[in-house]
Amino acid sequence: MKQNHYRITLALLGAGLLLSGRAQAQLQDMKLLNAPIDISPDFRSFTNTYYLADSLAKFDPATGRGELKYRRYNYYTRQAFNNMLGVLRPAAANEFPTTEYAVAPSLPFSVEFVSGRTVRIRATSGPQVKPNEASLMLVGGQAPVDTKSWKYQKVAGGHQYTSAAGSVTIREYPWHVEIRDAQGKLLTQTIHHQDNAEASYTPVVPFSFVRRAEDYSRSMSVAWSLAPDEKIFGCGESFTQFNKRGQKVVLWADDANGVQNETMYKPIPFFMSSRGYGMFMHTSSPITCDFGKYFNAVNSLLIGDDALDLFVFVGEPKDILNEYTTLTGKAVMPPLWSFGFWQSRITYFSEKDGRDVAAKLRENKIPADVIHFDTGWFTTDWRTDYQFAPARFTDPKKMLTDLKKDGFHVSLWQLPYFTPQNKLFPELVEKGLVVKDAKGNLPYEDATLDFSNPQTVSWYQDKIASLLKLGVGAIKVDFGEAAPAVGLYHSGKTGFYEHNLYPLRYNKAVADVTKKVNGETIIWARSTWAGSQRYPLHWGGDAENTDDAMAAELRGGLSLGLSGFSFWSHDIGGFVVKTPENLYKRWAAFGMLTSHTRSHGAPPKEPWEFSAQFLKDFRLADEMRYKLMPYIYAQAKHSTENGLPMVRALFVEFPQDAGSWLVDNEYMFGADMLVAPMFESAPERNVYLPAGKWIDYQTGEVYGAGWHRLKPGPVEAVVLVRDGAVIPHIKLAQSTMQMDWKNLQLVGYYADNQALKGYVCLPADNVLREVSLAKQGNGLQLTSDPLKGKVTWKVESNTEYAKAAQ
């Protein structure tokens, strides 16, 4: 597919105007390198041809395969009382000879079943050379097929398949696909041209495909109904408003240069609805999702691909996430040490820097597990050559060994782009390991590794392996959002399909070699695509140092978690400039209560470089995290097994609580702890509590459901525990390597609930086990001990624990 159709051709339908050719040219001149590709203008162009899905021409219920008949339309203008409107009207064929081309083609359509909750809908706009090509996005390359869960019956005017979770009905004319839940409630249905024509004056593009006049490339418009109170969530690490209803979201990997704009480091072609369904657009092409922005009753998924491959999941949020991650992969459990504190800045330049920071962490009793060397460990800052600068690192292997003895792993930065000054540049070009342009040259100034080429992956993994064998613990998988859109790749595809897939290939290359050398699956990556969740973990990019950025960071993390990612982190305090101390303190409390935690950005970032009071506050937040390590580790394990995020939107745990769907400034940390960060410097904040009783983790106060004005504790966040939860703790250590997992403390939190439950997971065997306590007299007693003989338990109530802590 040619790429030049990305031009901006905005048809102002409401006014019936097209921009003049001169204005279009001016807009085209404004387009910048790797600007996100929004394909929606192609569905508003008077020069293109539109094929609207009209009727079911053929269908075999036994296989779920058939054909859709499409009718040809073009845009025409209609004037009424000084207002010009652009509308779609039937069009005649414009090909010659007329005997050779279909005016109203019948093209393949199918419905398949992956599980009792998952339906696969496919349609094409033309012949497919590799219709069942193995997909890197799917576990094992292909989706499974479920032939037992769904039962067929013929219904008036169509066909229906039913499972225990819901039903799928295919209407013959007007053609519709209807998705219902187990009770028969209509969740959503495709939009036919008649639906809009009979109900509104606003022209809406229904389920269809566009054929562009400029190059005959084709893309799908998959239009679904939206209900009045429906909300949409997901699409990756999106920093805009949490509920995507009413927004246009462009899914194109981009260096967002911050966390307060609409572009994304981590776009994911998946979303879920508050109506009880989710959708995965199985493609790596550009996608523009109009979630009722143009017309509020229609969800328009404008998919750049010339074929549709859509998975629909039915159920509550936990069901949907489990189904989606079963299809595309669940996160592997990262090593214990990765859950410790990562200390970094941009950048430490020498072995002395690293050793000094490690010594200061221990001297100031700041529990930590990782020292990260960012862009400056090479001879020339930012110039990746995979070698420690010999003038500043006299013995890297000894440094790594010594740091590990003191409980530190080391993380190293790198990126997949090579400037012309890089000594590796000629080799990469000569060996053909980089992305090329249409002439066979480089499309950018830099050489970009082509990870669709197995030889490139081998060359690259050899370089990474040499560092891991020295003793490096993790590689920072930075950038990856700028794979050339017009590039030609070893896969045989252009950047139209490879750009978004690039982060997944990149993540996989590093994760695979790290697993091979170190036996652990751990990366620290910025960019993603569907399937990247299999390779933890990812962080939130270059946040601004502001209150708004801190809040936006959480929205992005919540959205990423609702896109299948169990693990996520962010740069505590923001990245761009020196962090204001008050912001840093509040952000630290938030950062210590996410799945992974790292201080990184413009110096200084080390807590002892601030005031004595700040050092004390930072230490307190860090110590709280390290004492909570058994809870964090067990919840991480549970999340990996169920496709759940550690930083979890309230409605994932409380889908029946209407208020929980409205909250984007607090979250569940695992299943049992609710965290409301302090996004402003204030003595208290509004906190919404879902159904049940909640106990303040820091004060022991008990609250009921609803809105409250709550004060933060000594660790400056509001942290509450669900009534009936058992939170395992461990004795404070300065590194996870020094923790005593044979002696654990079970703290029971109860108000009304007398039977308490929680999870434990020992790093020694990574098996998730449930523990339970019961109220007995004035205290608590262990009622189930799945680790009898392996762990010595100390059982306390939250009141006893709080008193001991004081």
C-alpha positions in Angstrom: 0.0 0.0 0.0 1.4 3.4 -0.9 1.9 5.9 1.8 1.2 9.2 0.1 -2.5 9.2 0.9 -1.6 10.6 4.3 -2.0 14.1 3.0 -4.4 16.4 4.8 -7.6 16.7 2.8 -10.1 17.9 5.3 -13.7 18.0 4.0 -15.7 20.4 6.2 -19.0 18.5 5.8 -21.0 20.7 8.1 -20.3 23.7 5.9 -20.1 21.8 2.7 -16.6 23.1 2.0 -13.4 21.5 0.9 -10.2 23.4 1.7 -8.8 25.0 -1.4 -5.9 23.3 -3.2 -3.6 26.1 -1.9 -4.8 25.7 1.7 -4.3 21.9 1.4 -0.8 22.4 0.2 -0.1 24.8 3.1 -1.3 22.2 5.5 0.8 19.5 3.8 3.8 21.7 4.3 3.1 21.7 8.1 3.5 17.9 8.3 6.5 16.9 10.3 8.6 13.7 10.4 6.9 10.9 12.1 3.8 12.9 12.8 0.9 10.6 13.8 -1.1 9.4 10.8 -4.8 10.2 11.2 -6.6 8.5 8.3 -10.0 10.0 9.1 -9.7 12.7 6.4 -9.7 9.9 3.8 -13.3 9.0 4.9 -14.4 12.6 4.3 -12.8 13.2 0.8 -14.9 14.0 -2.3 -12.2 12.4 -4.5 -12.5 8.9 -3.0 -15.0 6.1 -3.5 -16.9 4.4 -0.7 -18.2 0.8 -0.5 -21.0 0.5 2.1 -21.8 -3.0 3.5 -25.3 -3.6 2.4 -26.5 -7.2 2.7 -25.4 -10.7 3.4 -24.9 -12.3 -0.1 -23.9 -15.7 1.1 -23.5 -17.5 4.4 -22.6 -21.0 5.6 -23.7 -21.4 9.3 -21.5 -24.5 9.7 -18.3 -22.5 9.0 -19.4 -19.0 9.8 -18.2 -17.9 6.4 -19.9 -16.0 3.7 -19.9 -12.8 1.6 -20.9 -9.2 2.1 -22.4 -7.3 -0.7 -21.1 -3.7 -0.9 -22.8 -0.7 -2.6 -20.8 2.0 -4.2 -21.2 5.6 -3.0 -19.5 9.0 -3.5 -19.8 12.3 -1.7 -22.0 14.9 -3.3 -23.0 18.4 -2.1 -26.5 19.5 -1.1 -27.3 23.1 -0.5 -30.2 24.2 1.8 -30.7 27.8 2.9 -27.1 28.9 2.4 -25.7 25.8 4.1 -23.8 23.2 2.0 -23.6 19.6 3.2 -21.6 16.7 1.9 -23.6 13.5 1.7 -22.9 10.0 0.5 -25.1 9.0 -2.5 -25.1 5.9 -4.7 -22.5 6.1 -7.5 -22.1 4.4 -10.9 -19.0 2.6 -11.9 -16.1 4.7 -13.1 -13.8 1.9 -14.5 -13.2 0.9 -18.1 -14.0 -1.5 -19.6 -17.3 -1.7 -17.7 -17.5 -5.5 -18.2 -14.4 -6.1 -16.0 -15.2 -4.6 -12.7 -18.0 -5.1 -10.1 -20.1 -2.1 -9.3 -21.3 -3.7 -6.1 -18.8 -6.4 -5.2 -19.5 -9.3 -2.9 -16.4 -9.9 -0.7 -15.5 -12.4 2.1 -16.9 -12.1 5.5 -16.7 -14.5 8.4 -17.6 -15.0 12.1 -15.4 -17.4 14.1 -15.2 -18.2 17.8 -12.1 -18.2 19.9 -13.7 -19.0 23.3 -17.1 -18.8 25.0 -16.5 -15.0 25.4 -14.6 -14.1 22.3 -15.8 -13.7 18.7 -13.7 -13.0 15.7 -15.2 -10.9 12.8 -13.3 -10.7 9.5 -14.0 -8.9 6.3 -11.9 -7.9 3.3 -11.9 -5.2 0.7 -10.1 -7.3 -1.9 -7.9 -10.3 -2.4 -5.5 -11.2 0.5 -2.2 -12.8 -0.5 -1.5 -14.1 3.0 -4.9 -14.2 4.7 -3.7 -16.4 7.7 -0.2 -15.2 8.1 1.3 -15.8 11.6 0.9 -12.8 13.8 3.5 -11.5 16.3 0.6 -10.0 18.2 -1.0 -13.4 18.9 0.3 -16.1 21.3 1.7 -18.8 19.0 1.0 -16.7 15.9 -2.6 -17.8 15.5 -5.9 -17.4 17.4 -7.4 -20.6 18.8 -10.7 -21.9 17.5 -13.6 -22.9 19.8 -16.1 -25.2 18.1 -18.1 -26.2 21.2 -19.1 -23.2 23.2 -21.4 -21.6 20.7 -24.7 -23.0 19.4 -26.3 -22.0 16.1 -29.9 -21.3 15.3 -31.6 -19.7 12.3 -33.6 -16.6 13.3 -36.0 -14.5 11.3 -33.9 -12.5 8.8 -30.6 -13.9 9.9 -28.4 -16.2 11.9 -27.6 -16.4 15.6 -24.9 -18.0 17.7 -25.3 -18.3 21.4 -22.9 -19.1 24.3 -23.2 -18.9 28.1 -21.8 -15.4 27.8 -24.0 -13.9 25.1 -25.0 -14.0 21.5 -24.0 -12.9 18.0 -26.7 -12.2 15.5 -26.1 -11.6 11.8 -28.9 -9.9 10.0 -29.1 -10.4 6.2 -30.7 -7.1 5.2 -30.1 -4.4 6.3 -26.8 -6.1 7.2 -26.0 -5.9 10.9 -23.9 -7.8 13.4 -25.5 -7.6 16.8 -23.6 -8.4 20.1 -25.7 -9.2 23.1 -25.0 -10.3 26.7 -26.3 -13.5 28.4 -29.5 -11.7 29.4 -30.2 -10.6 25.8 -29.3 -7.0 26.2 -28.0 -5.4 23.0 -24.4 -4.3 23.8 -23.6 -2.9 20.4 -24.3 -3.4 16.7 -22.8 -2.4 13.4 -24.1 0.7 11.6 -25.9 0.3 8.2 -26.3 3.2 5.9 -30.1 3.1 6.4 -29.7 3.5 10.2 -28.3 7.0 9.8 -30.4 8.1 6.8 -33.6 7.3 8.7 -32.7 8.9 12.0 -30.5 12.0 11.4 -29.5 14.7 9.0 -25.8 14.3 10.0 -23.9 12.2 7.4 -22.2 9.3 9.1 -19.9 6.8 7.4 -21.4 3.3 8.1 -19.6 0.0 8.1 -17.7 0.2 4.8 -14.3 0.6 3.1 -12.8 3.5 1.2 -10.9 3.2 -2.1 -8.6 6.2 -2.5 -8.6 7.9 -5.9 -4.9 8.7 -5.7 -3.5 5.2 -5.4 -6.4 2.7 -5.1 -5.4 1.8 -1.6 -8.2 0.7 0.7 -9.0 1.0 4.4 -11.9 -0.2 6.5 -14.5 1.9 8.4 -16.0 -0.3 11.1 -18.9 1.6 12.6 -20.7 0.4 15.8 -23.5 1.9 17.9 -22.9 3.7 21.2 -25.5 3.7 24.0 -26.5 6.9 25.8 -24.4 6.4 29.0 -21.7 4.2 27.4 -18.1 4.9 28.4 -14.9 3.7 26.5 -11.5 3.0 28.1 -8.1 1.8 27.0 -6.3 2.4 23.7 -2.9 2.1 25.4 -1.1 4.8 27.5 -3.4 7.6 26.6 -2.9 10.8 28.7 -6.1 12.6 27.6 -9.3 12.2 29.5 -9.7 8.7 30.9 -13.1 8.0 29.4 -12.5 8.1 25.6 -16.2 8.7 24.7 -16.4 11.9 22.7 -12.7 11.8 21.7 -10.8 11.0 18.5 -7.8 8.7 19.3 -5.1 8.2 16.8 -3.2 4.9 17.3 0.3 5.6 16.0 3.4 5.1 18.1 4.9 8.5 18.6 7.6 10.1 20.8 5.0 12.1 22.7 7.6 14.4 24.3 5.6 14.5 27.5 2.5 13.2 29.1 0.1 16.0 28.5 -0.8 15.8 24.9 -2.9 13.5 22.7 0.0 11.5 21.1 1.2 8.2 22.6 4.4 6.3 23.2 2.2 3.2 23.8 -0.8 3.0 21.6 -2.7 -0.3 21.8 -5.5 -1.2 19.3 -7.8 -2.4 22.1 -10.5 -0.8 24.2 -13.4 -1.9 26.5 -16.8 -0.5 27.1 -18.8 0.1 30.2 -21.6 -1.9 28.4 -19.7 -5.1 28.9 -17.7 -5.7 25.8 -14.2 -5.0 24.5 -12.7 -4.9 21.0 -9.2 -5.7 19.7 -8.4 -4.4 16.2 -5.9 -7.0 15.0 -3.7 -5.0 12.7 -0.5 -2.9 12.9 -1.7 -0.3 10.4 -2.6 3.2 11.5 -6.0 3.4 13.2 -8.2 6.4 14.1 -10.9 5.7 16.6 -13.7 8.2 16.7 -15.5 7.3 19.9 -18.6 9.4 19.2 -16.7 12.6 18.7 -18.1 13.4 15.2 -21.5 11.8 15.9 -22.1 10.8 19.5 -24.1 7.7 18.8 -21.5 6.0 16.5 -18.2 4.5 17.3 -16.2 4.7 14.1 -13.1 2.5 14.0 -11.1 3.8 10.9 -8.6 1.0 10.3 -5.9 1.6 7.8 -5.7 -2.1 6.9 -7.4 -3.2 3.7 -8.9 -6.1 5.7 -10.8 -6.2 9.0 -9.7 -8.7 11.7 -11.7 -7.7 14.8 -11.9 -9.7 18.1 -15.0 -8.9 20.3 -14.9 -9.9 24.0 -18.1 -10.1 26.2 -18.2 -9.9 30.0 -17.1 -7.7 32.9 -13.7 -5.9 32.8 -11.8 -8.8 34.5 -13.4 -11.3 32.0 -12.4 -9.0 29.0 -8.9 -8.5 30.2 -8.4 -12.2 30.8 -9.7 -13.0 27.3 -7.7 -10.3 25.5 -4.4 -11.3 27.3 -5.1 -15.0 26.7 -5.2 -14.1 23.0 -2.3 -11.7 22.9 -0.3 -12.9 25.9 0.0 -12.3 29.6 2.9 -10.6 31.3 5.7 -12.9 32.5 6.5 -12.5 36.2 9.5 -10.1 36.4 12.3 -10.9 39.0 11.9 -9.9 42.6 14.7 -7.3 42.4 12.9 -5.3 39.7 10.2 -4.5 42.3 12.7 -2.6 44.4 13.6 1.1 43.9 15.5 2.2 40.8 17.8 5.2 41.3 18.7 7.2 38.2 19.1 10.6 36.6 20.1 11.7 33.1 22.9 10.8 33.5 25.6 9.0 35.5 28.8 9.3 33.5 31.3 7.1 35.2 32.0 4.1 37.4 32.7 6.6 40.2 29.3 8.1 39.8 27.6 4.7 40.1 29.7 3.6 43.1 29.1 7.0 44.9 25.3 6.8 44.4 25.2 3.2 45.6 27.2 4.2 48.7 25.0 7.2 49.4 21.8 5.1 49.1 23.2 2.7 51.8 24.6 5.5 53.9 21.2 7.3 53.9 19.3 4.1 54.4 17.3 4.5 51.2 16.3 1.0 50.3 17.2 0.4 46.6 17.9 -2.4 44.2 18.9 -0.8 40.9 21.4 1.8 39.7 20.6 3.0 36.2 23.2 4.4 33.8 21.4 6.5 31.2 22.8 8.1 28.1 26.3 8.8 29.4 28.0 5.4 29.8 29.5 5.4 26.3 32.5 7.4 25.3 30.3 9.9 23.6 27.0 10.8 25.3 24.0 9.4 23.4 26.1 7.5 20.9 25.2 3.9 21.4 28.2 1.5 20.8 27.5 -1.0 23.6 30.8 -0.4 25.3 31.5 1.3 28.6 33.7 4.3 28.1 37.2 2.9 29.0 38.4 6.3 30.3 35.6 6.5 32.9 34.9 2.8 33.6 38.2 1.1 34.4 36.8 -2.3 35.2 33.0 -2.6 34.4 32.8 -6.3 35.3 34.3 -5.7 38.7 32.0 -2.7 39.2 28.9 -4.8 38.4 30.1 -7.6 40.6 30.8 -5.3 43.6 27.4 -3.5 43.2 25.6 -6.9 43.1 27.3 -7.9 46.3 25.8 -4.8 47.9 22.4 -5.6 46.7 22.3 -3.6 43.4 21.6 -4.6 39.9 22.6 -2.3 37.0 20.4 -1.1 34.2 21.8 0.4 31.0 20.3 2.8 28.4 20.5 2.4 24.6 18.4 3.0 21.5 17.9 1.4 18.1 19.0 4.5 16.0 22.6 5.1 14.9 23.8 8.5 13.9 26.3 8.9 11.0 29.1 9.6 13.5 28.5 6.2 15.2 31.3 3.8 14.4 28.7 1.1 13.9 26.9 3.1 11.2 28.9 1.9 8.2 28.7 -1.8 9.3 24.9 -1.7 9.7 24.4 0.0 6.3 26.9 -2.3 4.5 25.2 -5.5 6.0 21.7 -4.3 5.1 20.5 -4.5 8.7 18.6 -1.2 8.6 15.3 0.1 7.2 15.6 1.4 3.7 13.7 3.8 1.5 12.2 3.2 -1.9 15.6 3.6 -3.6 17.4 1.4 -1.2 19.0 4.3 0.8 18.3 5.4 4.3 15.0 7.3 4.8 16.3 9.2 7.8 19.6 10.8 8.8 20.1 7.9 11.3 20.3 4.2 10.5 17.3 2.5 12.1 17.7 -1.2 13.0 15.2 -3.4 11.0 13.9 -5.8 13.6 11.8 -7.6 10.9 15.2 -9.0 9.6 16.4 -12.1 11.6 20.0 -11.1 10.8 19.5 -7.7 12.4 18.0 -9.3 15.5 20.9 -11.7 15.8 23.5 -8.9 15.4 21.7 -6.7 17.9 21.2 -9.5 20.5 24.9 -10.4 20.3 25.7 -6.8 21.4 23.1 -6.9 24.2 24.3 -10.3 25.3 27.9 -9.1 25.8 26.6 -6.6 28.3 24.4 -9.1 30.1 27.3 -11.5 30.4 29.3 -8.8 32.1 26.7 -8.8 34.8 24.1 -6.1 33.6 20.7 -6.8 35.0 18.4 -5.0 32.6 18.4 -3.0 29.4 16.5 0.2 28.9 14.6 -0.2 25.6 14.3 3.5 24.9 12.6 5.1 21.9 11.3 2.8 19.2 8.4 5.1 18.1 10.1 6.5 15.0 10.3 3.5 12.6 10.2 5.1 9.2 6.6 5.3 7.9 7.7 5.3 4.3 10.5 2.8 4.9 10.8 -0.6 3.2 11.4 -3.5 5.7 12.9 -6.9 5.4 9.4 -8.4 6.0 8.4 -7.1 2.6 6.1 -4.5 4.1 6.3 -0.8 4.3 6.2 1.3 7.4 2.4 1.6 7.0 2.3 -1.9 8.6 5.7 -2.1 10.3 5.8 1.3 12.2 3.4 0.2 14.9 4.8 -3.3 15.0 8.3 -2.0 15.6 8.0 -1.5 19.3 6.8 -5.1 19.8 9.7 -6.5 17.7 12.1 -4.3 19.7 10.7 -5.3 23.1 10.8 -9.0 22.1 14.4 -8.9 20.9 15.7 -7.5 24.2 13.4 -9.6 26.4 14.4 -12.8 24.6 18.1 -12.3 24.9 17.8 -11.2 28.6 15.9 -14.4 29.3 18.5 -16.5 27.5 21.5 -15.0 29.2 20.1 -14.1 32.7 17.2 -16.4 32.9 14.9 -13.4 33.7 12.3 -11.6 31.6 12.9 -7.9 32.3 13.3 -4.8 30.2 12.6 -1.1 30.8 10.8 0.1 27.7 9.0 3.2 26.5 7.2 2.1 23.3 4.7 -0.7 22.8 2.1 -2.3 20.6 -0.4 -5.1 21.2 1.5 -8.1 22.6 4.2 -6.0 24.3 2.7 -6.7 27.6 4.3 -10.2 27.4 7.7 -8.4 27.9 7.6 -6.4 31.1 8.1 -3.7 31.9 7.2 -0.3 30.5 7.5 3.2 31.9 5.6 6.4 31.2 8.0 8.5 29.2 9.3 12.1 29.7 6.8 13.6 32.1 6.7 17.3 32.8 7.5 18.4 36.4 4.0 19.7 37.2 0.9 18.7 39.2 -1.0 18.3 35.9 1.7 16.0 34.5 1.5 13.8 37.7 -2.3 13.5 37.2 -1.9 12.8 33.5 0.7 10.1 34.2 -1.9 8.2 36.3 -4.5 8.5 33.6 -2.0 7.0 31.1 -1.1 4.2 33.5 -4.7 3.4 34.2 -5.4 3.3 30.4 -2.4 1.1 29.7 -3.5 -1.2 32.5 -6.9 -1.5 30.8 -5.0 -2.5 27.6 -3.6 -5.7 29.0 -0.4 -4.5 30.8 0.1 -5.8 34.3 3.3 -3.7 35.0 4.0 0.0 34.5 6.2 2.7 36.0 6.9 6.4 35.6 9.7 8.9 36.3 9.0 10.0 39.9 8.9 13.8 40.1 8.9 14.3 36.3 11.7 14.4 33.8 12.3 17.7 32.2 13.8 20.0 34.8 14.8 19.9 38.5 11.7 18.6 40.4 10.2 21.1 42.9 10.6 19.5 46.3 7.0 19.6 47.3 5.9 17.9 44.0 8.7 15.3 44.4 7.5 14.4 47.9 3.9 13.8 46.7 5.0 12.0 43.5 7.3 9.8 45.5 4.3 8.5 47.6 2.5 7.8 44.3 5.5 6.2 42.7 6.3 3.9 45.6 2.7 2.5 45.2 2.9 1.5 41.6 4.1 -1.9 40.3 7.7 -0.6 39.7 9.3 2.5 40.9 12.1 4.7 39.6 13.4 8.2 40.2 14.8 9.6 36.9 15.1 12.9 35.0 17.1 16.1 35.0 19.4 16.2 38.0 19.3 16.2 40.9 17.1 13.2 41.5 18.9 11.7 44.5 16.9 12.3 47.7 19.9 13.5 49.7 20.3 16.4 47.3 17.2 18.0 48.7 16.3 19.1 52.2 16.8 17.0 55.3 13.0 16.8 55.8 12.6 15.7 52.2 15.1 12.9 52.7 13.2 11.7 55.7 9.9 11.8 53.8 11.3 10.0 50.8 12.9 7.3 53.0 9.5 6.8 54.8 7.7 6.2 51.5 10.4 3.9 50.2 10.5 1.9 53.5 6.7 1.5 53.3 7.1 -0.1 49.8 9.9 -2.5 51.0 7.8 -3.6 54.0 4.9 -4.2 51.6 7.0 -6.3 49.2 5.2 -9.6 50.0 1.9 -8.0 49.1 3.4 -6.4 46.0 5.0 -9.6 44.8 1.9 -11.7 45.4 -0.4 -9.2 43.7 2.0 -9.1 40.8 1.8 -12.9 40.4 -2.0 -12.8 40.6 -2.0 -10.1 38.0 0.1 -12.1 35.6 -2.1 -15.1 35.9 -5.3 -13.1 35.1 -4.2 -10.4 32.8 -4.9 -7.7 35.4 -3.0 -4.5 35.9 -1.3 -3.7 39.2 -2.4 -0.1 38.9 -6.0 -0.8 38.5 -9.0 1.4 37.7 -11.6 1.1 40.4 -14.3 -0.3 38.1 -12.1 -3.4 37.4 -12.7 -4.5 41.0 -16.1 -2.8 41.4 -17.9 -3.0 38.0 -21.4 -2.8 39.6 -20.5 0.4 41.4 -21.5 3.2 39.0 -19.3 5.8 40.7 -16.2 3.7 40.2 -16.5 4.2 36.4 -16.2 8.0 36.9 -12.9 8.1 38.9 -9.5 8.7 37.2 -7.5 10.2 40.0 -7.2 7.2 42.3 -6.7 3.5 41.8 -6.5 0.1 43.2 -3.0 -1.1 43.9 -3.6 -4.7 43.4 -6.9 -6.1 44.6 -6.9 -4.8 48.2 -5.3 -1.4 48.5 -6.8 1.9 47.2 -4.4 4.8 46.6 -5.5 8.4 46.1 -2.3 10.5 45.3 -2.0 14.1 46.3 -2.0 15.9 42.9 -1.9 19.3 44.6 -0.3 20.6 47.7 -3.3 20.6 50.0 -4.2 19.4 53.5 -6.8 16.9 52.1 -8.6 15.8 48.9 -11.8 14.3 47.7 -11.7 10.5 47.7 -14.4 8.2 46.3 -14.7 4.8 48.0 -16.6 2.0 46.4 -19.0 -0.3 48.2 -17.9 -1.7 51.6 -15.8 -0.5 54.4 -12.3 0.9 54.1 -9.5 1.2 56.6 -6.8 3.9 56.4 -3.5 2.1 56.1 -1.6 4.8 57.9 -4.1 5.9 60.6 -6.5 3.0 61.1 -9.6 5.1 60.6 -12.6 3.3 59.1 -14.7 4.8 56.3 -17.8 3.7 54.4 -18.6 3.9 50.7 -19.1 7.3 49.0 -17.2 10.6 48.8 -15.0 11.7 51.7 -12.6 14.6 52.4 -9.5 12.7 53.5 -6.1 13.8 54.8 -2.9 12.0 53.6 -0.8 10.2 56.2 2.9 10.7 56.9 3.5 9.1 53.5 1.8 11.9 51.5 -1.0 9.9 49.9 -4.3 8.6 51.0 -3.9 4.8 51.2 -6.8 2.6 52.3 -7.3 -1.2 52.6 -10.4 -3.1 51.7 -12.3 -4.5 54.7 -11.4 -8.2 55.0 -8.0 -8.1 53.4 -4.9 -9.8 54.6 -1.8 -7.7 53.7 1.5 -9.6 54.0 4.5 -7.6 55.2 8.2 -8.4 55.6 10.9 -7.0 57.8 12.6 -3.9 56.3 15.7 -4.5 54.3 17.9 -2.2 52.2 17.6 -4.5 49.2 15.2 -7.3 48.1 18.3 -9.6 48.1 18.6 -9.1 51.8 15.0 -9.9 52.7 14.0 -12.8 55.0 11.1 -14.6 53.3 11.1 -17.2 56.0 9.5 -14.8 58.5 6.5 -12.9 57.3 3.9 -10.8 59.0 0.2 -11.1 58.1 -1.8 -8.0 58.9 -5.5 -8.3 58.9 -7.7 -5.3 58.1 -11.3 -5.7 59.3 -14.3 -3.6 60.2 -17.4 -5.7 59.5 -15.8 -8.6 57.8 -14.8 -11.4 60.1 -13.2 -13.7 57.5 -10.1 -12.3 56.1 -8.2 -13.4 53.0 -5.1 -12.5 51.1 -2.3 -13.9 48.8 1.3 -14.8 49.4 3.9 -15.8 46.8 7.4 -16.8 47.7 10.1 -15.8 45.2 11.7 -19.2 45.7 9.0 -21.1 43.8 6.7 -18.3 42.4 3.5 -20.2 43.4 0.5 -18.1 44.4 -1.2 -19.2 47.6 -4.1 -18.0 49.6 -3.9 -17.3 53.3 -6.9 -16.7 55.6 -7.4 -15.3 59.0 -10.4 -15.2 61.3 -11.3 -12.9 64.2 -10.9 -14.7 67.5 -11.6 -12.7 70.7 -9.8 -9.5 70.5 -7.3 -10.7 67.9 -6.8 -12.7 64.7 -5.9 -16.3 64.1 -4.4 -18.0 61.1 -7.0 -20.4 59.7 -5.1 -21.7 56.7 -1.4 -22.1 56.2 -0.4 -23.3 52.8 3.3 -22.8 53.6 3.4 -24.7 56.8 7.0 -25.3 57.8 8.4 -22.9 55.2 7.4 -19.6 56.7 7.0 -18.5 60.3 4.0 -16.2 60.5 3.4 -13.2 62.8 -0.3 -12.4 62.8 -1.5 -8.9 63.7 -4.6 -6.8 63.3 -4.2 -3.5 61.5 -4.6 -1.7 64.9 -1.7 -3.7 66.4 0.4 -3.1 63.3 -0.2 0.6 63.4 0.7 0.9 67.1 3.9 -1.1 66.5 4.8 1.2 63.6 4.4 4.3 65.7 
